[in-house]
């Protein structure tokens, strides 16, 4: 299992420091030996692909990925242009994570219809795959898109695509037509009994390589007696699964009720044991989301450093 980092919005940083701070996070992750660095498209925050393009010029070896960019907000040809540009900036180290997001974001915040997301994703991937195939004309007509447009961005490609696939149909599409899935709020049982078997079966039937299963997992180093407090913090800061029916249905396949229940928290031995369970469930890539604990910024920074250093020490051993 490869060890990577996932970061998100950081409200303890000033607005002026958020983009430079994100670039610094990514370059530090490369120096520390992490295999990958993941960043989601957070509503109202730093744009994920712009940040990954800038980070691509500041790094040389680490994989950079979005986890994830909503498909409703960008036409597939525009998504392809930006992804190919980002891949060129990163010299082929960029992985595009996309998904249909959630109704409360797409419709509730942006006023865009959240209709038939599975059909939209299928049609979207048809255009995106054609755009990634090679420089030249893209001619695709389906139920959603009518595209006759050139692509002439770069010879770097195709860009690997991961889907935020949570349900059975989405997992089948991810196995048949993408390079894997990128997950959030999935515990070991949900991955081992639901995600990994379905996506692997679909990829095998389609004659595709074994799919990647990238799992976003919160992690916090602390005393074992403080682990419950850390899990509660993760659910408060990162969770609220009840807002998103897609997550609710995913949680039904496992033992977790919210994101805190998926967390690896506690001593080194406790954290290691849980990460090993994720590996054994079928996770190919860990995208560790460090959750710093502490009563003040100084304590939280020390917690973040301690957890990050421990995760870095596991590179190559899981």
Secondary structure, DSSP 4 states (H G I P E B T S, - for coil): -EEEEEE---TTS-HHHHHHHHHHHHHHHHHHT-SEEEE---TTS--HHHHHHHHHHH-SSSEEEES-EESTTS-HHHHHHHHHHHHHHTTT-EEEEEE---HHHHTTTT------HHHHHHHHHHHHHHHHH-SEEEEEE-SS-EEEEEE-S-S--PPEEEE---SHHHHHHHHHHSSEEEEES--HHHIIIIIHHHHHHHHHHTTPPPPEEEEEEEEEE--GGGHHHHHHHHHHHH--GGG-HHHHHHHTTSS-SSGGGG-EEESHHHHHHHHHHHHHHT-SEEEEEE---SSSHHHHHHHHHHHHHHHHHTTTT-
